[in-house]
Amino acid sequence: MLSSIDSRTCGELSRKNCGRVRAAAVFIVVVFGLSANVAEAQSREKGASKKDSVSGQELESRVTKAETALLREYMDVVNEYYKQGDKEAAVQVLQRVSAINPKMDGVNERISSISEELLQENGLKFELDVSKSWVPVCDVTEGKPIRLVAAGEYKLDLNSVVPVAGLSTADPAKDHVAAAPFGALIGLVVTDGKPGDPFVVNASGDHSPKKSGQLFLRVNVPATAKCKGELKLQLSGGIKPLIKKR
């Protein structure tokens, strides 16, 4: 009887152990399968990451292509502005091109060429009576260069006591100015009744006004000097004739 009991007990124990073994086996298979799936997913993510990432060389190539396309579009706009006669706008766009690519062939040369064309436009001839002080000549616009060319000579009579320190240059309204040689042709721009800084013209010169206003010219001598003669002037560029008051 003991042997039959032991036999049944052993059978039950064996079935229990088999169950445990099968459960453990299933657990291992599941874990292994999950691990394999995770590993496969990670591998796919790494592969996708490599495909999605872009090298620095590729990015630089894209920048170069974009810049080339932009510059080509800018140059088309320049040509269109020039055809329409808006040379100032053409120069402004060319300056943008130069800022993006200073070494681009022909850009700086074209800026100089069109700027020279602008300086030769709007020609105005004028005779300056040197016996007068500041003489209004024309209107000018801020940032638009002008060109002045002068020819001639005049007589100067100055009967004045000169101190050992030299003649005063403190007041541009009555003194000669230190910014130019004594007797040279000088100019200034008056904006809303306020005179700007005098600048030297001499026989010729280009000037870019800092403010819009009226251009005045005179010879660089004190108000006490007596001058006689006329200087022939040729002005061009960003100038406009004075509107005569009725």
SVG drawing of the C-alpha trace seen along z (x, -y; Angstrom):
<svg xmlns="http://www.w3.org/2000/svg" viewBox="-2 -147 55 149">
<polyline fill="none" stroke="black" stroke-width="0.4" points="0.0,0.0 2.8,-2.3 4.3,-1.6 1.1,-2.5 0.9,-5.8 4.5,-6.5 3.9,-5.7 1.0,-8.1 2.8,-10.8 5.8,-10.5 3.5,-10.7 1.8,-13.8 5.2,-15.4 6.4,-14.5 3.4,-16.1 3.9,-19.2 7.6,-19.4 6.8,-18.9 4.3,-21.7 6.9,-24.0 9.4,-23.0 6.9,-23.7 6.0,-27.1 9.6,-28.0 10.3,-27.0 7.4,-29.1 8.6,-32.1 12.1,-31.8 10.7,-31.6 8.6,-34.7 11.5,-36.7 13.8,-35.6 11.2,-36.7 10.7,-40.0 14.4,-40.6 14.7,-39.7 11.9,-42.1 13.5,-44.9 16.9,-44.3 15.4,-44.3 13.5,-47.6 16.6,-49.2 18.5,-48.1 15.8,-49.6 15.9,-52.9 19.7,-53.1 19.4,-52.5 16.7,-55.1 18.8,-57.6 21.7,-57.1 19.5,-57.6 17.9,-60.7 21.1,-62.4 22.8,-64.7 26.5,-65.3 28.0,-68.7 29.3,-68.5 25.7,-67.9 24.4,-70.8 27.2,-73.1 26.3,-71.9 22.6,-72.8 23.7,-76.3 25.8,-76.9 22.9,-75.9 20.5,-78.1 22.9,-81.1 23.6,-80.6 19.9,-80.6 19.4,-83.7 22.2,-85.6 20.9,-84.6 17.5,-86.0 19.1,-89.2 21.0,-89.7 17.8,-89.2 16.2,-92.0 19.3,-94.2 18.9,-93.8 15.2,-94.6 15.7,-97.7 18.4,-98.9 16.1,-98.3 13.4,-100.4 15.9,-103.2 16.0,-102.9 19.8,-102.8 19.8,-103.7 17.7,-100.7 20.0,-98.5 23.0,-99.7 21.3,-99.0 20.6,-95.4 24.1,-95.0 25.4,-96.1 23.3,-93.4 24.9,-90.9 28.3,-92.1 27.5,-91.8 26.6,-88.1 29.5,-87.3 32.1,-90.0 34.2,-87.9 31.4,-87.4 32.8,-88.3 31.8,-91.6 29.7,-92.9 31.9,-95.6 32.8,-96.7 29.1,-97.0 28.4,-99.0 31.2,-101.4 30.0,-101.6 26.3,-102.4 27.4,-104.8 29.5,-106.7 26.5,-106.8 24.5,-108.4 27.2,-111.0 27.1,-112.1 23.3,-112.6 21.3,-115.8 24.0,-118.1 23.8,-121.7 26.1,-124.6 26.5,-127.5 28.6,-130.6 29.6,-131.6 30.1,-135.2 33.0,-135.1 32.2,-138.6 29.3,-137.2 29.3,-135.0 27.4,-131.7 25.5,-131.3 22.6,-128.8 23.2,-126.5 20.9,-123.5 19.0,-121.0 20.6,-117.8 19.3,-114.6 20.7,-112.7 23.0,-109.8 22.9,-110.6 26.4,-111.5 27.0,-114.7 29.9,-115.8 31.3,-119.3 33.9,-120.5 35.1,-124.1 37.3,-126.1 38.7,-129.7 40.4,-132.1 39.6,-135.4 41.3,-138.4 41.4,-138.7 42.1,-141.9 42.4,-141.5 43.3,-144.5 43.2,-143.2 45.3,-143.1 46.5,-139.5 47.4,-138.4 50.5,-136.2 48.1,-133.2 46.7,-133.7 43.3,-134.5 40.3,-133.1 38.4,-130.1 35.8,-130.0 32.8,-131.3 32.1,-129.9 29.7,-132.7 32.4,-135.4 35.8,-133.6 37.6,-131.3 37.3,-127.6 40.0,-125.3 38.6,-122.4 40.0,-123.7 42.9,-125.7 42.7,-129.5 40.9,-130.7 39.7,-127.3 36.1,-126.6 34.0,-125.2 30.5,-124.1 27.9,-123.2 24.4,-121.9 21.7,-123.9 18.8,-121.7 15.8,-123.5 17.8,-126.6 20.7,-124.9 24.1,-124.8 26.1,-121.5 29.8,-121.2 31.7,-122.9 33.6,-120.6 36.3,-121.3 35.6,-121.2 38.8,-122.7 38.8,-122.2 36.7,-119.1 35.2,-116.6 32.5,-114.1 30.4,-114.5 27.7,-112.4 25.4,-114.7 24.7,-113.5 21.3,-115.4 18.9,-116.7 18.8,-120.4 20.2,-123.3 23.8,-123.3 25.7,-126.5 29.1,-127.4 31.7,-130.2 35.4,-130.7 37.2,-130.2 38.1,-133.7 37.0,-136.0 34.0,-138.2 36.3,-141.2 38.0,-140.1 37.1,-141.7 36.9,-139.2 36.3,-139.8 35.6,-137.3 33.5,-134.3 34.1,-130.5 32.5,-128.2 30.9,-125.2 29.6,-121.9 27.4,-120.0 25.8,-116.6 24.6,-113.5 21.9,-113.6 21.0,-117.3 17.8,-119.2 17.5,-122.8 16.4,-125.3 12.7,-126.2 12.6,-129.9 10.4,-131.8 7.8,-134.1"/>
</svg>
